[in-house]
Amino acid sequence: MKRILVKSVYDAFDYVMDHYYPFGLKEFAGRRDTYAVISIQDTHTLGFGFQFAQSECCKAVLTLYFDDVYKPVEGAVLFSEEMAEQIIGFIEANQNVDTLLVHCYGGESRSRAVGAFAAKMLRGSNEEYFATGNPNEVVYETLMDVWERRIR
């Protein structure tokens, strides 16, 4: 995996669409790198109204539904250890793609936490994710706890 991109849902959609080309016109695709998507969607709206799918460039998609909360809130879904296991397994299974694309609604909290974790897991360094924003602490710490238990 050459890079990890953390995006808002809108920017993630633009990134994916840069890979699109009409039949027979592959040379017009804006991008040709391979990628895998971790799509973090809100539960209160039942998602964003669309889901990413595998394609020639998109090798895998993991869609999770949880909200940007830091403690249990009635009606909201808190990030769980089971979700952390899914993310860790997904990252391990897709290390051969060029890009890991992680998105949530705003690209600032949940996806930034997953991006920071992926960078730590794959490269050992993730300071830029904390220097330029505020990753969701519950998501990041849960991922780190589950991963550390797995590697012991």
C-alpha positions as CSV (number, residue, x, y, z in Angstrom):
1,M,0.0,0.0,0.0
2,K,1.6,3.2,-1.2
3,R,-0.7,5.7,0.4
4,I,-3.6,6.2,2.8
5,L,-6.2,8.8,1.8
6,V,-8.7,10.2,4.3
7,K,-11.6,12.0,2.7
8,S,-15.1,13.3,3.2
9,V,-17.8,11.4,1.5
10,Y,-17.9,14.0,-1.3
11,D,-14.1,13.9,-1.9
12,A,-14.2,10.1,-1.8
13,F,-16.8,10.0,-4.4
14,D,-14.8,12.3,-6.6
15,Y,-11.7,10.1,-6.1
16,V,-13.6,7.0,-7.2
17,M,-15.2,8.8,-10.2
18,D,-11.7,9.8,-11.3
19,H,-11.2,6.1,-12.1
20,Y,-14.3,5.9,-14.3
21,Y,-14.2,5.8,-18.1
22,P,-16.9,5.1,-20.8
23,F,-16.8,1.7,-22.4
24,G,-13.8,1.4,-24.8
25,L,-12.2,4.6,-23.6
26,K,-10.0,3.5,-20.8
27,E,-7.3,6.0,-21.8
28,F,-9.7,8.7,-20.6
29,A,-9.7,7.5,-17.0
30,G,-8.2,10.2,-14.8
31,R,-6.6,7.6,-12.5
32,R,-5.8,3.9,-12.9
33,D,-4.3,3.0,-9.5
34,T,-5.9,0.2,-7.5
35,Y,-7.6,1.0,-4.2
36,A,-9.6,-0.4,-1.4
37,V,-12.3,1.6,0.4
38,I,-13.3,1.7,4.1
39,S,-16.6,3.5,4.0
40,I,-17.9,4.8,7.3
41,Q,-21.5,5.8,7.1
42,D,-23.9,7.4,9.6
43,T,-26.7,5.3,11.2
44,H,-29.2,8.1,11.9
45,T,-29.6,8.6,8.1
46,L,-29.2,4.9,7.3
47,G,-26.1,5.7,5.3
48,F,-25.4,8.3,2.6
49,G,-27.7,6.8,0.0
50,F,-25.0,5.0,-2.0
51,Q,-22.4,2.4,-1.5
52,F,-19.1,1.8,-3.2
53,A,-18.6,-1.4,-5.1
54,Q,-15.7,-3.5,-6.4
55,S,-14.5,-2.7,-9.9
56,E,-11.5,-2.9,-12.0
57,C,-9.6,-0.4,-9.8
58,C,-11.6,-0.9,-6.6
59,K,-10.4,-4.2,-5.3
60,A,-12.4,-4.3,-2.0
61,V,-15.0,-2.4,0.0
62,L,-15.7,-2.5,3.7
63,T,-18.8,-0.5,4.7
64,L,-19.4,0.1,8.4
65,Y,-22.2,2.0,10.1
66,F,-21.4,3.9,13.3
67,D,-21.7,7.4,14.5
68,D,-19.2,10.1,15.5
69,V,-19.8,9.7,19.2
70,Y,-17.4,9.3,22.1
71,K,-19.7,7.6,24.6
72,P,-23.0,5.7,24.4
73,V,-25.7,7.9,23.1
74,E,-29.3,6.8,22.8
75,G,-30.1,6.1,19.1
76,A,-26.4,6.3,18.0
77,V,-24.0,3.4,17.3
78,L,-20.7,3.5,19.1
79,F,-17.6,2.1,17.4
80,S,-17.0,-1.5,18.7
81,E,-14.2,-4.1,19.0
82,E,-16.0,-6.2,16.3
83,M,-15.8,-3.2,13.9
84,A,-12.1,-2.8,14.8
85,E,-11.5,-6.5,14.0
86,Q,-13.1,-6.0,10.6
87,I,-11.0,-2.9,9.8
88,I,-7.8,-4.7,10.9
89,G,-8.6,-7.7,8.8
90,F,-9.5,-5.6,5.8
91,I,-6.2,-3.6,6.0
92,E,-4.2,-6.9,6.3
93,A,-6.1,-8.5,3.4
94,N,-5.6,-5.5,1.1
95,Q,-2.0,-4.4,1.5
96,N,-1.4,-5.1,-2.2
97,V,-3.5,-2.2,-3.4
98,D,-1.9,1.2,-4.3
99,T,-4.3,3.2,-2.1
100,L,-6.4,2.7,1.0
101,L,-9.3,5.2,0.8
102,V,-11.0,5.9,4.1
103,H,-14.0,8.2,4.3
104,C,-16.8,9.3,6.6
105,Y,-19.1,12.2,6.3
106,G,-16.7,15.0,6.9
107,G,-13.3,13.2,6.7
108,E,-12.2,14.7,10.0
109,S,-12.9,12.4,12.9
110,R,-13.9,8.8,12.3
111,S,-12.0,8.4,9.0
112,R,-9.0,10.3,10.4
113,A,-8.9,7.9,13.3
114,V,-8.9,4.9,10.9
115,G,-6.3,6.5,8.7
116,A,-4.1,7.2,11.7
117,F,-4.4,3.7,12.8
118,A,-3.7,2.3,9.3
119,A,-0.6,4.4,9.1
120,K,0.6,3.2,12.5
121,M,-0.1,-0.4,11.6
122,L,1.6,-0.3,8.2
123,R,4.3,2.3,8.7
124,G,4.8,2.9,12.4
125,S,4.3,6.6,12.0
126,N,1.1,8.6,12.1
127,E,1.9,12.0,13.6
128,E,0.5,13.9,10.7
129,Y,-3.1,12.7,11.4
130,F,-2.9,14.2,14.9
131,A,-1.0,17.4,13.9
132,T,-3.6,18.4,11.3
133,G,-6.9,17.3,12.9
134,N,-8.7,15.5,15.7
135,P,-9.2,11.8,15.1
136,N,-12.1,10.2,17.1
137,E,-10.4,9.0,20.2
138,V,-12.7,6.1,20.8
139,V,-12.2,4.8,17.2
140,Y,-8.4,5.1,17.4
141,E,-8.0,3.7,20.9
142,T,-10.3,0.7,20.2
143,L,-8.4,-0.1,17.0
144,M,-5.0,0.2,18.8
145,D,-6.3,-2.0,21.7
146,V,-7.6,-4.7,19.4
147,W,-4.5,-4.7,17.2
148,E,-2.1,-4.8,20.2
149,R,-4.0,-7.8,21.6
150,R,-3.7,-9.5,18.2
151,I,0.1,-9.0,17.9
152,R,1.0,-10.2,21.4
